[in-house]
Amino acid sequence: MEPFLLNEETNTLQLEKWEAAYPGLVAGFTTRWGGTSQDSFDSCNMGLHVGDVDEHVIQNRRRIADIQGFPFESWTCADQVHGNAVAKVTAGHKGAGRNDLKSVIKESDGLYTNEKGIFLTSFYADCVPLLFVDPHSKAVGVAHAGWKGSVSNIGKSMITALTGEYGTNPGQLLVAIGPSIGVCCYEVDERVMAEVRKATDDWEQVATPSEQSDRYMLDLRLLNERLLIDAGVDPAHISMTSYCTSCRNDIFFSHRSENGKTGRMASFIGWRE
């Protein structure tokens, strides 16, 4: 069953099962609907780095924070350099990157915290969103897993950080794998596949030869799932979307299907105060 459920009033996809089980938790993913951006960013672009009008992006972000029950001052994000580094967020970091690119948390593709009132966010247009919640320590996290972050195992980086900081038991951790480009649309070359083979011995389970010579159809979501299981996550605790951002260009921005000129969705997670 699809874990990311569309709320037509807010134009967001919510992890309603998580939210029902843990009162005060907010977790989900934005769509391309319901914002103020125009042209190729129509209409709820979350990214300040893609050439959109900054004021439109900030308005869109304010709207999402408001409907999720957070003040805009709590919106916190990183610069996302397609690596596997994750950063702890405390009250002193709250609000980093909400209005501009200069104040983002640097050199990170993942953020985590166990403090209430911090709205962790991350941005996507085909890459894989990973969301984490530890029901025991109340730690939460978001991670941006493009192909580089996936093969360098950003999921394991997050689990290692949560274990070290909060004593998280990987077997009790809940993880959601969100909307991203699907195996149906993600063709890669041998350069990418060489790194996939280094990342997992099960590479033949996550990639199949395409119709073109020396190219493969890669399932980034399945790759991340397998790496999370290898890191100790219980398979029963992993929720995976069926949405392909490239196929469903009516709902999502897609870097590949829109030739790079498009907006960004946001994943988000946090505990309301």
ABEGO torsion letter per residue (X at the ends): XBABBBBAAAGBBBBAAAAAABBGBBBEBBBABGBABBEAAOABBABAAAGBBAAAAAAAAAAAAAAAGBBAAABBBBAGAGBABBBBBBAAABGBGAABAAABBBGBABBBBABBGBBBBBBBBGBBBBBBBBAAAGBBBBBBBBAAAAAAGAAAAAAAAAAAAAGBBAAABBBBBBBBBBAAABBBBAAAAAAAAAABAAAAAABBBBABBGBBBBBAAAAAAAAAAAAGBBAAABBBBABBAAABAAABBBAAAAGGBBBBBBBBBEBBX
